[in-house]
Amino acid sequence: MTQKSPETLNQFAAQKLESIAQRGLTRHLIDTDRTDAIHLRRNGRDYLSFCCNDYLNLARHPDVQAASATAAHAYGAGAGSSRLVTGNHSLLAQLERALADFKQTEDCVVFGSGYLANLGIIPTLVGPGDLVIADELSHACLLAGARISGAKELIFKHNDLEHLAELLSKHRGDHPNCLIVTDGVFSMDGDRAPVTALAALAEQHGAWLMTDDAHGLGTLNDGKGSAIENGVRANIPLQMGTLSKAAGSYGGYLCCSKQVADLIRNRARTLIYSTGLPPATVGASLKALEIIASDAERTRKPLENARLFCRLLNLPEAQSPIVPLILGAPENALRAAAALEKKGILVSAIRPPTVPEGTARLRLTFTAEHTAHDIETLADIIRTEQLI
Ligand SMILES: *Cc1c(COP(=O)(O)O)cnc(C)c1O
């Protein structure tokens, strides 16, 4: 007798889950309500958070919340359709103009999310026969975009310019177009890409450079992001990013030339076949960007706070608001996170496959409104509980 298909489907899911559990990699969604800039509530208990990407605490900023509500009242709860049909409410053009001005590019295209942006941008620019070369620690959605483009994929060792140059010398000539992709700030390690040198290499080999500035916007160089190195703006033709981190809202973007932006509007499938962002979300992003552009003091705090923490524990100086404490096995990271949780502090334990095998870690993120006292408390617990 053949099995009923729902039964085999459920068996399939159960077996997969069992194998995930055996490796200590089960993930759970836990109800979590953020109660103010840096605190949240989980299972009836309040925690101090060092795991939100809301680096400037703008998600709950009263002006941002008010702008979001105003936009919902004026333009409705949803966009109603793709931007190419009737979903292109006028806040979107305002946001694109504001982002292009802030990043000093000709144009900008806003997508539904950062993930959608990368899935849309990369296959628009390269396809079968072309070449994509990615830093090995690039965010999952850059690699997913490269994969679905159908271009040949090569990986260079993390921030290793020599390895990248070698790959370019060997392979560039065999492909009509070549795209180099990397995070500007690496999401799980907090270090930065050497953007000036990458831009020079790309130019030398006739390749296009694309950076993902998800964690740089709002947090580096008075908020302008990771494209500026030692005060000088690197020549990066494709600057992608997200509004879901320091901007405290949601949505992805690509800052680029007018020609590239027009091509994206014509060809990027995740823009064309997905509904435009809700007006409330775009209204929030616009206000957040205004705050980022005008309040340099606030944009400097997350990195200053990360650096204070590193000094307290004699760690290498932070390059961004993200500080990893690498602990090896998944159980180590879970145990350390649980010890902090007991003391009322929430941090994220990051395990494979999000990070390479053997590098499970605590990923700490510092924000503008953490106080020196908050950071000292965290460092004290890590020291006394001997978590590192
Ligand atoms: C969070 C993140 C994304 C995805 O952005 P969303 O807007 O949340 O989809 C892309 N790239 C990097 C490096 C990220 O950290």
The ligand as an ORCA input file, in Angstrom:
! r2SCAN-3c Opt
* xyz 0 1
  C      20.574     41.762      7.474
  C      21.418     41.666      6.271
  C      20.856     41.578      4.996
  C      19.383     41.395      4.781
  O      18.696     42.576      4.954
  P      17.128     42.518      5.285
  O      16.676     43.873      4.931
  O      17.002     42.207      6.726
  O      16.541     41.467      4.399
  C      21.698     41.624      3.906
  N      23.022     41.704      4.055
  C      23.606     41.756      5.256
  C      25.094     41.853      5.355
  C      22.821     41.732      6.407
  O      23.397     41.749      7.607
*
